[in-house]
């Protein structure tokens, strides 16, 4: 609990941090504090704590991916390649923690709308992370784009049943857009 509290403190401080380097250091520090907990604790015995830790690690890696993506705009090929590799690594780690969390949530005895929504949030994160991956090997990139498309399609179908609830309208629209965009991206990569 202490590590989580310290991580939350860094999270709060990061809101006002203007320096990108210090912000990345804070994210890295949060990751270093929480990852040992994620691997050492029995998820069946400490289900609620693992949900929090895995969700937090997924968010940390997602934010690290966002920061790394800012460095891909450079014209320096070596820096761009390094930033892309980091971005891919962070995307995959974020998605891995989301997958662990989904598995844990699906194993809960009590399944309700709250659990269903939490699963959809994690599926959305996986879809988002996979849709931003760029490997040198086009086949590998296509594999992740197809997996992203599968997740977006599943979310779209699940959310489509709840369109009467206003909050789900934006999710549905975004999933619809990604379901149109990803096949075009896949075709473009396959043709090159």
Backbone as JSON, one array per atom type, in Angstrom:
{
  "sequence": "XXXXXXXXXXXXXXXXXXXXXXXXXXXXXXXXXXXXXXXXXXXXXXXXXXXXXXXXXXXXXXXXXXXXXXXXXXXXXXXXXXXXXXXXXXXXXXXXXXXXXXXXXXXXXXXXXXXXXXXXXXXXXXXXXXXXXXXXXXXXXXXXXXXXXXXXXXXXXXXXXXXXXXXXXXXXXXXXXXXXXXXXXXXXXXXX",
  "N": [[0.82, -1.19, 0.0], [2.0, 1.19, 0.67], [3.84, 1.65, -1.4], [2.07, 2.07, -3.51], [0.81, 4.39, -2.6], [2.97, 6.2, -2.68], [3.47, 6.13, -5.4], [1.09, 7.29, -6.27], [1.5, 9.84, -5.27], [3.66, 10.74, -6.86], [2.27, 10.69, -9.26], [0.43, 12.75, -8.88], [2.2, 14.91, -8.6], [3.25, 14.95, -11.16], [1.42, 16.25, -12.7], [1.89, 18.96, -12.54], [4.42, 19.17, -13.47], [6.74, 20.65, -15.57], [8.95, 19.81, -17.03], [9.88, 17.5, -19.45], [11.79, 15.47, -19.23], [12.03, 15.11, -16.43], [9.43, 14.34, -15.92], [9.3, 11.89, -17.3], [11.16, 10.55, -15.72], [9.77, 10.45, -13.32], [7.61, 8.81, -14.08], [9.04, 6.5, -14.66], [10.07, 5.92, -12.15], [7.7, 5.4, -10.73], [6.89, 3.11, -12.08], [9.02, 1.39, -11.44], [8.57, 1.11, -8.7], [6.09, -0.2, -8.56], [6.15, -2.52, -10.2], [7.61, -4.71, -8.94], [5.73, -5.44, -7.0], [3.64, -6.24, -8.59], [4.55, -8.66, -9.52], [5.16, -10.18, -7.31], [3.0, -10.62, -5.59], [0.26, -12.71, -4.79], [-2.32, -12.94, -7.0], [-4.84, -14.08, -6.57], [-5.19, -14.12, -3.84], [-4.96, -11.45, -3.18], [-6.81, -9.85, -4.7], [-8.16, -7.32, -5.19], [-6.08, -5.48, -4.73], [-4.28, -6.24, -6.71], [-5.74, -5.64, -8.98], [-5.73, -2.84, -8.84], [-2.94, -2.3, -8.99], [-2.13, -3.48, -11.46], [-3.77, -2.06, -13.21], [-2.81, 0.54, -12.78], [-0.12, 0.23, -13.63], [-0.56, -0.34, -16.31], [-1.59, 2.13, -17.14], [0.64, 3.77, -16.61], [2.62, 2.78, -18.41], [1.24, 3.35, -20.75], [1.2, 6.13, -20.7], [3.95, 6.59, -20.8], [4.41, 5.66, -23.36], [3.06, 7.6, -24.82], [4.69, 9.83, -24.3], [7.09, 8.95, -25.45], [6.3, 8.85, -28.09], [6.31, 11.47, -28.86], [8.92, 11.95, -29.51], [9.27, 10.78, -31.96], [8.92, 12.47, -34.01], [11.2, 13.61, -34.93], [13.8, 14.32, -37.37], [16.12, 12.98, -37.37], [17.21, 9.86, -38.04], [18.25, 7.78, -36.39], [17.53, 8.61, -33.79], [14.77, 8.67, -34.12], [14.21, 5.97, -34.71], [14.99, 4.8, -32.29], [13.15, 6.01, -30.54], [10.78, 5.0, -31.61], [11.11, 2.26, -31.14], [11.11, 2.28, -28.32], [8.53, 3.28, -27.91], [7.0, 1.17, -29.01], [7.72, -0.88, -27.23], [6.73, 0.12, -24.78], [4.01, 0.23, -25.45], [3.39, -2.5, -25.78], [3.91, -3.48, -23.18], [1.99, -2.05, -21.69], [-0.35, -3.08, -22.83], [-0.02, -5.77, -22.09], [-0.33, -5.68, -19.28], [-2.97, -4.83, -19.21], [-4.2, -7.08, -20.33], [-3.66, -9.0, -18.34], [-5.18, -7.92, -16.29], [-7.76, -8.08, -17.4], [-8.05, -10.87, -17.51], [-8.01, -11.45, -14.78], [-10.32, -10.04, -13.95], [-12.32, -11.38, -15.38], [-12.29, -13.76, -14.07], [-13.5, -13.3, -11.66], [-15.91, -14.05, -9.11], [-18.28, -12.62, -8.92], [-19.95, -11.16, -11.47], [-20.75, -8.18, -12.93], [-22.22, -5.09, -14.15], [-20.31, -3.14, -13.63], [-17.89, -4.58, -13.56], [-17.92, -5.51, -16.17], [-17.72, -3.06, -17.55], [-15.15, -2.28, -16.7], [-13.62, -4.27, -17.91], [-14.08, -3.62, -20.59], [-12.82, -1.11, -20.69], [-10.16, -1.88, -20.38], [-9.87, -3.48, -22.65], [-10.18, -1.53, -24.57], [-7.87, -0.06, -24.11], [-5.93, -1.95, -24.89], [-6.57, -2.19, -27.61], [-6.03, 0.42, -28.45], [-3.25, 0.64, -27.86], [-2.17, -1.37, -29.53], [-2.89, -0.38, -32.01], [-1.11, 1.61, -32.47], [1.38, 0.63, -32.85], [4.49, 0.21, -34.52], [6.42, -1.71, -36.33], [9.52, -2.65, -37.94], [9.24, -4.86, -39.52], [6.74, -5.43, -41.69], [4.76, -7.44, -41.57], [4.56, -8.09, -38.89], [3.65, -5.69, -37.81], [1.17, -5.54, -39.1], [-0.04, -7.76, -37.93], [-0.47, -6.87, -35.28], [-2.14, -4.68, -35.79], [-4.37, -6.0, -36.83], [-5.15, -7.41, -34.56], [-5.78, -5.26, -32.94], [-7.95, -4.25, -34.38], [-9.73, -6.37, -34.02], [-10.22, -6.12, -31.26], [-11.35, -3.51, -31.16], [-13.66, -3.99, -32.68], [-15.02, -5.87, -31.08], [-15.5, -4.29, -28.81], [-17.07, -2.3, -29.95], [-19.34, -3.78, -30.65], [-20.22, -4.6, -28.1], [-20.64, -2.13, -26.85], [-22.5, -1.06, -28.57], [-24.87, -2.19, -27.8], [-25.55, -0.65, -25.68], [-26.15, 1.91, -26.4], [-28.17, 3.63, -25.71], [-27.39, 4.83, -23.45], [-25.87, 7.79, -22.89], [-23.13, 8.22, -22.36], [-21.79, 6.16, -23.63], [-21.92, 6.69, -26.3], [-19.81, 8.2, -27.42], [-17.64, 6.41, -27.19], [-18.54, 4.4, -28.88], [-18.6, 5.75, -31.34], [-15.86, 6.32, -31.71], [-14.81, 3.71, -31.81], [-16.11, 2.84, -34.11], [-14.95, 4.53, -36.02], [-12.26, 3.67, -35.85], [-12.58, 1.05, -36.68], [-13.06, 1.46, -39.32], [-10.76, 2.8, -40.17], [-8.48, 1.16, -39.52], [-8.52, -1.19, -41.3], [-7.82, 0.11, -43.69], [-5.25, 1.07, -43.07], [-3.95, -1.37, -42.71], [-4.14, -2.48, -45.29], [-2.66, -0.59, -46.74], [-0.07, -0.93, -45.63], [0.39, -3.6, -46.3], [0.54, -3.42, -49.06], [2.89, -2.07, -49.52]],
  "CA": [[0.0, 0.0, 0.0], [2.89, 2.34, 0.74], [4.36, 1.89, -2.76], [0.96, 2.63, -4.29], [0.63, 5.77, -2.15], [4.08, 7.0, -3.21], [3.21, 6.24, -6.84], [0.02, 8.29, -6.42], [2.11, 11.15, -5.02], [4.36, 11.09, -8.1], [1.24, 10.95, -10.27], [-0.09, 14.09, -8.6], [3.26, 15.87, -8.92], [3.49, 14.99, -12.61], [0.44, 17.17, -13.31], [2.45, 20.31, -12.6], [5.82, 19.09, -13.89], [6.92, 21.16, -16.94], [10.08, 19.16, -17.7], [9.59, 16.17, -19.99], [12.77, 14.53, -18.69], [11.65, 14.8, -15.05], [8.17, 13.62, -15.99], [9.64, 10.5, -17.64], [11.82, 9.98, -14.55], [8.71, 10.13, -12.35], [6.91, 7.64, -14.58], [9.95, 5.37, -14.49], [10.13, 5.64, -10.71], [6.42, 4.76, -10.38], [6.95, 1.77, -12.66], [9.97, 0.61, -10.64], [7.98, 0.81, -7.4], [4.92, -1.07, -8.64], [6.38, -3.79, -10.89], [7.88, -5.83, -8.03], [4.47, -5.82, -6.36], [2.84, -6.93, -9.61], [5.08, -10.0, -9.75], [5.37, -10.89, -6.05], [1.77, -10.85, -4.83], [-0.68, -13.7, -5.33], [-3.52, -12.21, -7.42], [-6.06, -14.68, -6.04], [-5.31, -13.73, -2.44], [-5.04, -9.98, -3.08], [-7.45, -9.52, -5.98], [-8.4, -5.88, -5.32], [-4.8, -4.79, -4.83], [-3.69, -6.53, -8.02], [-6.49, -4.85, -9.96], [-5.21, -1.47, -8.78], [-1.54, -2.25, -9.44], [-2.06, -3.75, -12.9], [-4.38, -0.92, -13.91], [-1.86, 1.65, -12.68], [1.03, -0.05, -14.51], [-1.03, -0.17, -17.69], [-1.65, 3.58, -17.38], [2.01, 4.31, -16.61], [3.23, 2.44, -19.7], [0.52, 4.08, -21.8], [1.7, 7.51, -20.67], [5.33, 6.55, -21.29], [4.3, 5.52, -24.81], [2.69, 8.93, -25.33], [5.88, 10.68, -24.22], [8.06, 8.47, -26.45], [5.8, 9.16, -29.44], [6.68, 12.85, -29.16], [10.28, 11.93, -30.05], [9.31, 10.18, -33.29], [8.77, 13.55, -35.01], [12.53, 14.09, -35.31], [14.29, 13.91, -38.69], [17.27, 12.13, -37.11], [16.73, 8.48, -38.15], [18.65, 6.98, -35.22], [16.66, 9.0, -32.66], [13.4, 8.26, -34.45], [14.15, 4.52, -34.55], [15.06, 4.52, -30.85], [11.86, 6.43, -29.96], [9.76, 4.05, -32.08], [11.33, 1.01, -30.39], [10.61, 2.52, -26.96], [7.08, 3.41, -28.02], [6.48, -0.18, -29.18], [7.93, -1.6, -25.98], [5.76, 0.63, -23.8], [2.67, -0.2, -25.89], [3.24, -3.92, -25.49], [3.83, -3.64, -21.72], [0.68, -1.54, -21.27], [-1.35, -4.07, -23.26], [0.16, -6.98, -21.28], [-0.97, -5.47, -17.97], [-4.41, -4.81, -19.44], [-4.61, -8.47, -20.52], [-3.66, -9.64, -17.02], [-6.31, -7.4, -15.55], [-8.97, -8.68, -17.98], [-8.1, -12.26, -17.06], [-8.38, -11.41, -13.36], [-11.7, -9.6, -13.84], [-13.2, -12.44, -15.89], [-12.28, -14.84, -13.09], [-14.23, -12.94, -10.44], [-17.17, -14.76, -8.88], [-19.39, -11.7, -9.18], [-19.87, -10.43, -12.73], [-21.81, -7.17, -13.0], [-21.95, -4.05, -15.15], [-19.06, -2.47, -13.26], [-16.8, -5.45, -14.02], [-18.01, -5.48, -17.63], [-17.16, -1.78, -17.99], [-13.71, -2.32, -16.45], [-13.04, -5.11, -18.96], [-14.11, -2.84, -21.83], [-11.78, -0.08, -20.6], [-8.88, -2.53, -20.63], [-9.86, -3.87, -24.07], [-9.98, -0.29, -25.3], [-6.44, 0.26, -23.99], [-5.19, -2.89, -25.74], [-6.82, -1.8, -29.0], [-5.3, 1.68, -28.69], [-1.81, 0.37, -27.86], [-1.83, -2.15, -30.73], [-3.09, 0.41, -33.23], [-0.02, 2.58, -32.59], [2.66, -0.07, -32.97], [5.13, 0.29, -35.83], [7.64, -2.5, -36.42], [10.15, -2.62, -39.26], [8.64, -5.97, -40.25], [5.33, -5.08, -41.94], [3.86, -8.52, -41.16], [4.36, -7.97, -37.44], [2.79, -4.52, -37.61], [-0.17, -5.94, -39.54], [-0.58, -8.68, -36.91], [-0.98, -6.06, -34.16], [-3.28, -3.89, -36.29], [-5.52, -6.9, -36.9], [-5.57, -7.66, -33.17], [-6.42, -4.02, -32.53], [-9.25, -4.23, -35.05], [-10.57, -7.36, -33.32], [-10.63, -5.53, -29.99], [-12.28, -2.41, -31.44], [-14.92, -4.58, -33.14], [-15.69, -6.44, -29.91], [-15.97, -3.17, -27.98], [-18.16, -1.67, -30.7], [-20.52, -4.64, -30.51], [-20.68, -4.55, -26.71], [-21.12, -0.78, -26.57], [-23.67, -0.85, -29.41], [-26.04, -2.63, -27.04], [-25.79, 0.32, -24.6], [-26.15, 3.26, -26.99], [-29.16, 4.48, -25.06], [-26.66, 5.55, -22.41], [-25.12, 8.84, -23.61], [-21.68, 8.12, -22.16], [-21.24, 5.16, -24.54], [-22.0, 7.16, -27.69], [-18.46, 8.6, -27.87], [-16.86, 5.19, -27.35], [-19.05, 3.73, -30.06], [-18.16, 6.52, -32.51], [-14.43, 6.11, -31.86], [-14.62, 2.34, -32.28], [-16.58, 2.81, -35.49], [-13.9, 5.18, -36.83], [-11.08, 2.8, -35.89], [-12.94, -0.12, -37.49], [-12.94, 1.89, -40.72], [-9.39, 3.24, -40.42], [-7.47, 0.09, -39.44], [-8.37, -1.97, -42.54], [-7.09, 0.91, -44.68], [-3.84, 1.04, -42.67], [-3.44, -2.72, -42.97], [-4.01, -2.6, -46.75], [-1.54, 0.27, -47.16], [1.19, -1.57, -45.23], [0.53, -4.84, -47.07], [0.88, -3.09, -50.45], [4.25, -1.51, -49.6]],
  "C": [[0.87, 1.26, 0.0], [3.45, 2.68, -0.65], [3.3, 2.54, -3.64], [0.73, 4.09, -3.9], [1.74, 6.68, -2.68], [3.91, 7.19, -4.72], [2.13, 7.29, -7.1], [0.55, 9.7, -6.19], [2.87, 11.63, -6.27], [3.37, 11.44, -9.21], [0.68, 12.36, -10.11], [0.95, 15.15, -8.96], [3.47, 16.02, -10.43], [2.54, 15.95, -13.32], [1.04, 18.56, -13.49], [3.9, 20.34, -13.08], [5.97, 19.56, -15.35], [8.0, 20.42, -17.73], [9.72, 17.75, -18.15], [10.54, 15.12, -19.4], [12.41, 14.13, -17.25], [10.33, 14.03, -15.01], [8.42, 12.14, -16.33], [10.33, 9.81, -16.46], [10.79, 9.6, -13.48], [7.92, 8.9, -12.78], [7.75, 6.38, -14.38], [10.03, 4.95, -13.03], [8.85, 4.94, -10.25], [6.42, 3.31, -10.86], [7.86, 0.87, -11.82], [9.41, 0.25, -9.26], [6.88, -0.24, -7.49], [5.18, -2.42, -9.3], [6.76, -4.93, -9.96], [6.62, -6.34, -7.34], [3.63, -6.64, -7.34], [3.29, -8.37, -9.82], [5.16, -10.84, -8.48], [4.1, -11.29, -5.31], [0.89, -11.86, -5.55], [-1.98, -12.99, -5.71], [-4.82, -12.79, -6.88], [-6.28, -14.27, -4.58], [-5.52, -12.22, -2.27], [-5.63, -9.41, -4.38], [-7.62, -8.01, -6.17], [-7.11, -5.1, -5.49], [-4.16, -5.02, -6.19], [-4.43, -5.77, -9.12], [-5.94, -3.43, -10.02], [-3.8, -1.37, -9.37], [-1.44, -2.47, -10.94], [-2.67, -2.62, -13.71], [-3.41, 0.27, -13.92], [-0.66, 1.44, -13.6], [0.64, 0.08, -15.98], [-1.09, 1.31, -18.06], [-0.26, 4.2, -17.47], [2.68, 4.03, -17.96], [2.55, 3.16, -20.86], [1.02, 5.53, -21.86], [3.15, 7.58, -21.15], [5.35, 6.43, -22.82], [3.97, 6.87, -25.44], [3.91, 9.85, -25.35], [6.91, 10.25, -25.27], [7.61, 8.82, -27.86], [6.13, 10.59, -29.84], [8.06, 12.93, -29.8], [10.36, 11.34, -31.45], [9.18, 11.23, -34.39], [10.12, 14.08, -35.5], [12.92, 13.58, -36.7], [15.52, 13.01, -38.57], [16.79, 10.67, -37.05], [17.06, 7.64, -36.92], [17.76, 7.31, -34.02], [15.22, 8.55, -32.89], [13.23, 6.75, -34.25], [14.16, 4.12, -33.08], [13.72, 4.86, -30.18], [10.75, 5.46, -30.36], [9.89, 2.72, -31.34], [10.82, 1.15, -28.95], [9.08, 2.57, -26.95], [6.44, 2.03, -28.15], [6.58, -0.99, -27.89], [6.92, -1.18, -24.92], [4.33, 0.21, -24.17], [2.41, -1.65, -25.52], [3.12, -4.19, -23.98], [2.47, -3.18, -21.2], [-0.4, -2.56, -21.61], [-1.24, -5.35, -22.43], [-0.51, -6.83, -19.91], [-2.48, -5.4, -18.12], [-4.94, -6.23, -19.63], [-4.66, -9.21, -19.19], [-4.88, -9.2, -16.22], [-7.62, -7.97, -16.09], [-9.14, -10.12, -17.5], [-8.54, -12.34, -15.59], [-9.86, -11.05, -13.2], [-12.68, -10.67, -14.33], [-13.29, -13.61, -14.92], [-13.01, -14.53, -11.8], [-15.53, -13.72, -10.34], [-18.36, -13.89, -9.25], [-19.12, -10.93, -10.47], [-21.04, -9.46, -12.78], [-21.41, -6.11, -14.02], [-20.64, -3.32, -14.88], [-17.85, -3.28, -13.75], [-16.75, -5.45, -15.55], [-17.41, -4.19, -18.19], [-15.65, -1.74, -17.81], [-13.0, -3.15, -17.51], [-13.0, -4.34, -20.28], [-13.05, -1.75, -21.84], [-10.42, -0.69, -20.92], [-8.77, -2.99, -22.09], [-9.6, -2.65, -24.95], [-8.5, 0.1, -25.27], [-5.61, -0.65, -24.89], [-5.34, -2.48, -27.21], [-6.02, -0.54, -29.36], [-3.79, 1.43, -28.78], [-1.4, -0.36, -29.14], [-1.98, -1.34, -32.01], [-1.99, 1.44, -33.45], [1.35, 1.94, -32.73], [3.18, 0.02, -34.4], [6.44, -0.48, -35.81], [8.24, -2.37, -37.82], [9.57, -3.72, -40.14], [7.15, -5.67, -40.44], [4.35, -6.16, -41.48], [3.57, -8.45, -39.65], [3.45, -6.79, -37.12], [1.35, -4.87, -37.97], [-0.83, -6.86, -38.51], [-1.19, -7.88, -35.75], [-2.17, -5.19, -34.59], [-4.53, -4.75, -36.37], [-6.05, -7.21, -35.5], [-6.29, -6.43, -32.61], [-7.83, -3.94, -33.11], [-10.22, -5.2, -34.39], [-11.09, -6.79, -32.0], [-11.64, -4.39, -30.21], [-13.65, -2.95, -31.87], [-15.71, -5.16, -31.97], [-16.26, -5.35, -29.0], [-17.18, -2.51, -28.64], [-19.45, -2.47, -30.55], [-21.09, -4.57, -29.1], [-21.29, -3.19, -26.39], [-22.38, -0.49, -27.39], [-24.96, -1.25, -28.72], [-26.44, -1.61, -25.97], [-25.88, 1.75, -25.13], [-27.19, 4.18, -26.38], [-28.54, 5.28, -23.91], [-25.71, 6.51, -23.1], [-23.61, 8.66, -23.51], [-21.04, 7.15, -23.15], [-21.24, 5.61, -26.0], [-20.63, 7.54, -28.23], [-17.58, 7.39, -28.09], [-17.24, 4.48, -28.64], [-18.54, 4.42, -31.33], [-16.67, 6.3, -32.76], [-14.14, 4.7, -32.37], [-15.03, 2.2, -33.73], [-15.52, 3.4, -36.43], [-12.68, 4.28, -36.96], [-11.35, 1.54, -36.72], [-12.92, 0.2, -38.98], [-11.49, 2.19, -41.08], [-8.38, 2.08, -40.47], [-7.39, -0.78, -40.69], [-7.62, -1.21, -43.64], [-5.59, 0.93, -44.36], [-3.21, -0.31, -42.98], [-3.2, -2.91, -44.47], [-2.81, -1.8, -47.25], [-0.19, -0.37, -46.82], [1.43, -2.82, -46.06], [0.96, -4.57, -48.51], [2.3, -2.55, -50.59], [5.3, -2.54, -49.51]]
}
